[in-house]
Amino acid sequence: MSIALTPAQNRFLRGAAHDLKALLQIGGKGVTPAFLAELDEVLERHELIKVKVGAEDREARDTMIAELVAASDCALVQRIGHVAVLYRPSKEQRQIVLPRG
């Protein structure tokens, strides 16, 4: 079950992610358990991240991004080309305060 964001929250997160660099990159091996463990750790620490997806065709990228969202229980904020912006609030220390509604 992924997180549901309102349009205002989505817009806020897109703006916050604008200047971020991609922290993770998926290569030819695809989504592995090791990658998912690293993704979980990075999401817990940063809450809002960019992931670069190295697949060549669009369908493969979409499939990998859908796998990431489902496996890490996060929200897909935005997807542009090879880069996906993911958000999941931290369980320990929340840093990002989302606007209401």
BAGU-196218 format. One record per residue (C-alpha): x, y, z; residue number from 1; residue in one letter. Coordinates in pm, whole numbers, plus 50000, padded with zeros to 5 digits. Layout:
residues N
NODE       u       v       w     i   aa
NODE       X       Y       Z   NUM    A
...
***
This chain:
residues 101
NODE       u       v       w     i   aa
NODE   50000   50000   50000     1    M
NODE   50165   50320   49885     2    S
NODE   50109   50667   50026     3    I
NODE   49831   50882   49878     4    A
NODE   49925   51245   49820     5    L
NODE   49693   51534   49744     6    T
NODE   49774   51752   49440     7    P
NODE   49897   52031   49672     8    A
NODE   50128   51792   49857     9    Q
NODE   50256   51652   49528    10    N
NODE   50330   52003   49399    11    R
NODE   50510   52090   49726    12    F
NODE   50728   51776   49705    13    L
NODE   50810   51832   49338    14    R
NODE   50935   52180   49427    15    G
NODE   51139   52046   49719    16    A
NODE   51297   51777   49498    17    A
NODE   51395   52015   49220    18    H
NODE   51753   52075   49338    19    D
NODE   51819   51720   49464    20    L
NODE   52074   51493   49300    21    K
NODE   51995   51127   49237    22    A
NODE   52109   50930   49545    23    L
NODE   52054   50583   49400    24    L
NODE   52084   50429   49057    25    Q
NODE   51937   50104   48926    26    I
NODE   52158   49928   48674    27    G
NODE   52122   49626   48451    28    G
NODE   52061   49386   48741    29    K
NODE   51730   49555   48811    30    G
NODE   51559   49561   49148    31    V
NODE   51752   49332   49385    32    T
NODE   51701   49268   49758    33    P
NODE   52025   49456   49829    34    A
NODE   51901   49757   49632    35    F
NODE   51567   49750   49816    36    L
NODE   51749   49742   50152    37    A
NODE   51958   50043   50050    38    E
NODE   51647   50223   49921    39    L
NODE   51469   50162   50251    40    D
NODE   51764   50303   50446    41    E
NODE   51799   50610   50223    42    V
NODE   51424   50684   50235    43    L
NODE   51429   50659   50615    44    E
NODE   51717   50906   50631    45    R
NODE   51613   51156   50361    46    H
NODE   51235   51101   50306    47    E
NODE   51247   51261   49958    48    L
NODE   51492   51116   49706    49    I
NODE   51566   51084   49337    50    K
NODE   51643   50745   49185    51    V
NODE   51799   50712   48841    52    K
NODE   51671   50412   48643    53    V
NODE   51913   50276   48385    54    G
NODE   51672   50072   48170    55    A
NODE   51667   50166   47803    56    E
NODE   51300   50131   47706    57    D
NODE   51013   50312   47872    58    R
NODE   50817   50000   47969    59    E
NODE   51115   49855   48157    60    A
NODE   51165   50184   48344    61    R
NODE   50795   50201   48434    62    D
NODE   50805   49841   48558    63    T
NODE   51114   49904   48773    64    M
NODE   50966   50222   48922    65    I
NODE   50638   50043   48999    66    A
NODE   50837   49764   49170    67    E
NODE   51026   50020   49381    68    L
NODE   50708   50197   49490    69    V
NODE   50533   49872   49580    70    A
NODE   50831   49716   49761    71    A
NODE   50929   50024   49962    72    S
NODE   50577   50147   50045    73    D
NODE   50652   50498   49920    74    C
NODE   50481   50749   49693    75    A
NODE   50590   50828   49338    76    L
NODE   50599   51208   49334    77    V
NODE   50729   51257   48981    78    Q
NODE   50892   51073   48696    79    R
NODE   51090   51251   48426    80    I
NODE   51282   51040   48178    81    G
NODE   51521   50814   48368    82    H
NODE   51465   50982   48707    83    V
NODE   51193   50903   48961    84    A
NODE   51123   51113   49271    85    V
NODE   51010   50903   49569    86    L
NODE   50871   51012   49907    87    Y
NODE   50811   50826   50229    88    R
NODE   50786   50991   50572    89    P
NODE   51048   50878   50821    90    S
NODE   50935   50656   51107    91    K
NODE   51196   50802   51346    92    E
NODE   51255   51168   51258    93    Q
NODE   51019   51344   51021    94    R
NODE   51192   51630   50844    95    Q
NODE   50942   51726   50574    96    I
NODE   50610   51878   50684    97    V
NODE   50351   51839   50410    98    L
NODE   50086   52107   50351    99    P
NODE   49730   52007   50432   100    R
NODE   49479   51909   50164   101    G
***
